[in-house]
Amino acid sequence: MINKTDKIVEMAKQKSEKREREVIIVIDKMIKKGEKVSFYSVQKNTSASKSYLYKNKKIKNKIDEARNESIPKRKDESKDVIIKTLQIQNKKLEETLSELKNNNNDSYKEKCERLLNENKVLKAQLKNSYEY
């Protein structure tokens, strides 16, 4: 004869197994979508507590495996993104530098010409003043 306690224990076990399956299904979906899998992200997507995720060996191993598999890809992808971003920034800086050089050369030339003209005017004024 099955007593009430055994029935409650059996129901709790079934509920726990169902919850475990649900969490693993969510983790698999996250992996397929290419989402970041961590204890925090799984907690947010399943509303399971972090302690539950850490204590359940099957779920903990699944999350650890997903994290370890995604790390090399993410490093390579992030490295490529950083390189591309730096190349774009470098090109913009080179264009800005070239533009500034052109502006400085023009203004330098203008200043020199203005000073030469001013120098000629001053020499002429000096010459006139000494002739008196």
Secondary structure, DSSP 8 states (H G I E B T S, - for coil): ---HHHHHHHHHHHHHHHHHHHHHHHHHHHHHHT----HHHHHHHH---HHHHHH-HHHHHHHHHHHHHHHHHHHHHHHHHHHHHHHHHHHHHHHHHHHHHHHHHHHHHHHHHHHHHHHHHHHHHHHHHHH-
